[in-house]
Amino acid sequence: MVTADKLSKGMTAKISALLPSPHEERLSAMGCVPGTKITLEFIAPSGDPLAFNVEGYLLGLRKSEAKLLIVEPIAGAANG
């Protein structure tokens, strides 16, 4: 199981599931639903928060929130 907080900068992955949490509904409302492709665009100098490209917009998530997204990395889909 790989979670979005483990992606490297520039990596693209497809969300396969959301772990149950109090943030699940909010993450879904922001476009983090199974089948969506996300790309890790930026990592803060301290390592937290992370910024993902989700359906063409930039979404900032804390590492604790990114850990709730189970993803499948897409081979060869790196932006940088």
Residue frames as a rotation matrix with the C-alpha (Angstrom) as fourth column:
MET 1
0.583 0.812 0.000 0.00
0.812 -0.583 0.000 0.00
0.000 0.000 -1.000 0.00
VAL 2
-0.651 -0.731 0.203 1.42
0.741 -0.670 -0.037 3.36
0.163 0.126 0.978 -1.09
THR 3
0.411 0.758 -0.506 0.00
0.806 -0.562 -0.187 6.61
-0.426 -0.331 -0.842 0.21
ALA 4
0.765 0.004 0.643 0.25
0.479 -0.672 -0.565 10.04
0.430 0.741 -0.516 -1.44
ASP 5
0.881 -0.464 0.092 2.69
-0.415 -0.666 0.620 11.36
-0.226 -0.584 -0.780 1.20
LYS 6
0.299 -0.790 0.535 5.26
0.181 0.598 0.781 8.83
-0.937 -0.137 0.322 -0.10
LEU 7
0.781 0.007 0.624 5.32
0.624 0.002 -0.781 10.17
-0.007 1.000 -0.003 -3.67
SER 8
-0.327 -0.908 -0.264 8.42
0.763 -0.418 0.493 11.97
-0.557 -0.040 0.829 -4.92
LYS 9
-0.012 0.279 -0.960 8.21
-0.225 -0.936 -0.269 15.44
-0.974 0.213 0.074 -6.43
GLY 10
-0.449 -0.084 -0.889 6.94
-0.867 -0.200 0.457 15.20
-0.216 0.976 0.017 -10.00
MET 11
-0.991 0.086 0.099 5.43
0.100 0.985 0.144 11.73
-0.085 0.152 -0.985 -9.61
THR 12
-0.337 0.931 -0.140 1.92
-0.892 -0.268 0.365 11.07
0.302 0.247 0.921 -10.87
ALA 13
-0.991 0.112 0.067 -0.38
0.078 0.918 -0.389 8.49
-0.105 -0.380 -0.919 -9.33
LYS 14
-0.323 0.946 -0.031 -4.00
-0.242 -0.051 0.969 7.43
0.915 0.320 0.245 -9.46
ILE 15
-0.543 0.239 0.805 -6.03
-0.835 -0.054 -0.548 7.50
-0.087 -0.970 0.229 -6.27
SER 16
-0.661 0.303 -0.686 -7.33
-0.060 0.890 0.451 4.00
0.748 0.340 -0.571 -5.60
ALA 17
0.233 0.763 -0.603 -9.02
0.722 0.279 0.633 4.59
0.651 -0.582 -0.487 -2.22
LEU 18
-0.115 -0.193 0.974 -9.41
-0.531 -0.817 -0.225 6.93
0.839 -0.544 -0.009 0.73
LEU 19
-0.715 -0.144 -0.684 -8.80
0.454 0.648 -0.611 5.62
0.531 -0.748 -0.398 4.21
PRO 20
0.394 0.915 -0.092 -11.72
0.641 -0.202 0.740 6.17
0.658 -0.350 -0.666 6.60
SER 21
-0.679 -0.568 -0.465 -11.23
0.733 -0.488 -0.475 9.36
0.043 -0.663 0.747 8.61
PRO 22
0.122 0.714 -0.689 -13.01
0.616 -0.599 -0.512 12.54
-0.779 -0.362 -0.513 9.70
HIS 23
-0.328 -0.360 -0.874 -11.39
-0.373 -0.800 0.470 14.22
-0.868 0.480 0.128 6.63
GLU 24
-0.633 0.006 0.774 -12.80
0.525 0.739 0.423 11.75
-0.569 0.674 -0.471 4.08
GLU 25
0.401 0.880 0.254 -15.80
0.830 -0.232 -0.507 13.85
-0.388 0.415 -0.823 3.02
ARG 26
0.632 -0.224 -0.742 -13.73
-0.199 -0.972 0.123 17.05
-0.749 0.070 -0.659 2.72
LEU 27
-0.493 -0.869 0.047 -11.04
-0.235 0.185 0.954 15.31
-0.838 0.460 -0.295 0.65
SER 28
-0.364 0.459 0.810 -13.70
0.821 0.569 0.046 13.88
-0.440 0.682 -0.584 -1.65
ALA 29
0.690 0.682 -0.243 -15.25
0.529 -0.703 -0.475 17.34
-0.495 0.199 -0.846 -2.07
MET 30
0.351 -0.664 -0.660 -11.84
-0.505 -0.728 0.464 18.66
-0.789 0.171 -0.591 -3.14
GLY 31
0.562 -0.025 -0.827 -11.59
-0.813 0.166 -0.558 16.06
0.151 0.986 0.073 -5.90
CYS 32
-0.588 -0.799 0.127 -9.63
-0.806 0.565 -0.177 13.34
0.069 -0.207 -0.976 -4.11
VAL 33
0.452 0.789 0.416 -11.75
-0.715 0.599 -0.359 10.41
-0.533 -0.135 0.835 -5.23
PRO 34
-0.073 -0.482 0.873 -10.81
0.149 0.860 0.487 6.98
-0.986 0.166 0.009 -6.57
GLY 35
0.418 0.137 0.898 -9.75
0.863 0.250 -0.439 7.12
-0.284 0.959 -0.014 -10.21
THR 36
0.998 -0.051 -0.036 -8.40
-0.057 -0.974 -0.220 10.69
-0.024 0.221 -0.975 -10.04
LYS 37
0.311 -0.948 0.067 -4.83
0.809 0.227 -0.542 11.30
0.499 0.223 0.838 -11.17
ILE 38
0.986 -0.099 -0.136 -2.70
0.002 -0.802 0.597 13.47
-0.168 -0.589 -0.791 -8.88
THR 39
0.351 -0.925 0.147 0.84
0.557 0.080 -0.827 14.80
0.753 0.372 0.543 -9.29
LEU 40
0.553 -0.267 -0.789 3.05
0.714 -0.336 0.614 15.96
-0.429 -0.903 0.005 -6.44
GLU 41
0.675 -0.199 0.710 4.15
0.447 -0.656 -0.608 19.44
0.587 0.728 -0.354 -7.56
PHE 42
0.028 -0.630 0.776 5.71
-0.425 -0.710 -0.561 21.05
0.905 -0.315 -0.287 -4.48
ILE 43
0.379 -0.021 -0.925 7.10
0.780 0.546 0.307 20.06
0.499 -0.837 0.223 -1.10
ALA 44
0.920 -0.047 0.390 7.58
-0.222 -0.882 0.416 22.75
0.324 -0.469 -0.822 1.56
PRO 45
0.034 -0.999 0.041 11.20
-0.570 -0.054 -0.820 23.16
0.821 0.005 -0.571 2.76
SER 46
-0.362 -0.114 0.925 10.20
-0.916 0.230 -0.330 21.59
-0.175 -0.966 -0.188 6.08
GLY 47
-0.992 -0.005 -0.130 8.59
-0.047 0.947 0.318 18.66
0.121 0.321 -0.939 4.21
ASP 48
-0.310 0.933 -0.182 5.05
0.950 0.298 -0.087 19.64
-0.027 -0.200 -0.979 5.21
PRO 49
0.347 0.851 0.395 2.67
-0.255 0.491 -0.833 20.66
-0.903 0.188 0.387 3.59
LEU 50
-0.681 -0.416 0.602 2.61
0.419 0.453 0.787 19.10
-0.600 0.788 -0.134 0.12
ALA 51
-0.085 0.662 -0.745 0.98
-0.624 -0.618 -0.478 20.55
-0.777 0.424 0.465 -3.01
PHE 52
-0.534 0.017 0.845 -0.67
0.444 0.857 0.263 18.26
-0.719 0.516 -0.465 -5.54
ASN 53
-0.729 0.404 -0.552 -2.06
-0.683 -0.480 0.551 18.96
-0.042 0.779 0.626 -8.99
VAL 54
-0.629 0.648 0.429 -5.58
0.379 0.738 -0.558 17.51
-0.678 -0.189 -0.710 -8.88
GLU 55
0.163 0.760 0.629 -7.63
0.947 0.058 -0.315 17.84
-0.276 0.647 -0.711 -12.06
GLY 56
0.047 -0.232 0.972 -5.79
0.732 -0.654 -0.191 21.02
0.679 0.720 0.139 -13.07
TYR 57
0.640 0.101 0.762 -5.77
-0.321 -0.866 0.384 22.87
0.699 -0.490 -0.521 -9.75
LEU 58
-0.442 -0.887 -0.137 -3.19
-0.091 0.196 -0.976 23.00
0.892 -0.419 -0.168 -6.98
LEU 59
0.715 0.700 -0.004 -4.29
-0.152 0.161 0.975 21.42
0.683 -0.696 0.222 -3.70
GLY 60
-0.380 -0.837 0.395 -2.23
-0.605 -0.098 -0.790 21.83
0.699 -0.539 -0.470 -0.55
LEU 61
0.731 0.572 -0.372 -2.44
-0.114 0.640 0.760 18.97
0.673 -0.513 0.533 1.94
ARG 62
0.259 -0.610 0.749 -0.75
-0.950 -0.023 0.310 18.27
-0.172 -0.792 -0.586 5.23
LYS 63
-0.667 -0.556 -0.495 1.24
-0.619 0.784 -0.047 15.03
0.415 0.275 -0.867 5.27
SER 64
-0.813 0.399 0.424 -1.29
-0.146 0.566 -0.812 13.65
-0.564 -0.722 -0.402 7.73
GLU 65
0.257 0.927 -0.273 -4.03
-0.544 -0.094 -0.834 14.24
-0.799 0.362 0.480 5.11
ALA 66
0.087 -0.313 -0.946 -1.95
-0.973 0.179 -0.149 12.88
0.216 0.933 -0.288 2.21
LYS 67
-0.876 -0.430 0.218 -1.47
-0.477 0.836 -0.269 9.67
-0.066 -0.340 -0.938 4.23
LEU 68
-0.224 0.890 0.398 -5.21
-0.276 0.333 -0.901 9.07
-0.934 -0.312 0.171 3.85
LEU 69
0.562 0.387 -0.731 -4.96
-0.778 -0.053 -0.626 8.74
-0.281 0.921 0.271 0.05
ILE 70
0.067 -0.498 0.864 -4.02
0.124 0.864 0.488 5.27
-0.990 0.075 0.119 -1.17
VAL 71
0.496 0.026 -0.868 -2.45
-0.741 -0.508 -0.439 5.66
-0.452 0.861 -0.232 -4.61
GLU 72
0.570 -0.377 0.730 -1.04
0.571 0.821 -0.022 3.61
-0.591 0.429 0.683 -7.46
PRO 73
-0.092 -0.668 -0.739 2.02
-0.291 -0.691 0.661 5.31
-0.952 0.276 -0.131 -9.00
ILE 74
0.928 0.365 0.075 1.84
0.000 0.202 -0.979 5.57
-0.372 0.909 0.187 -12.78
ALA 75
0.155 -0.932 0.327 5.05
0.627 0.348 0.697 4.27
-0.763 0.097 0.639 -14.38
GLY 76
-0.500 -0.524 0.689 6.80
0.866 -0.279 0.415 6.81
-0.025 0.805 0.593 -16.57
ALA 77
0.397 0.712 0.579 4.43
0.641 -0.667 0.381 9.63
0.658 0.220 -0.721 -15.59
ALA 78
0.024 -0.456 -0.890 6.82
0.867 -0.433 0.246 12.16
-0.497 -0.777 0.385 -14.08
ASN 79
0.888 0.389 0.247 6.64
0.459 -0.789 -0.407 15.88
0.037 0.475 -0.879 -14.73
GLY 80
0.782 -0.576 0.237 10.10
-0.523 -0.814 -0.253 16.83
0.338 0.074 -0.938 -13.88
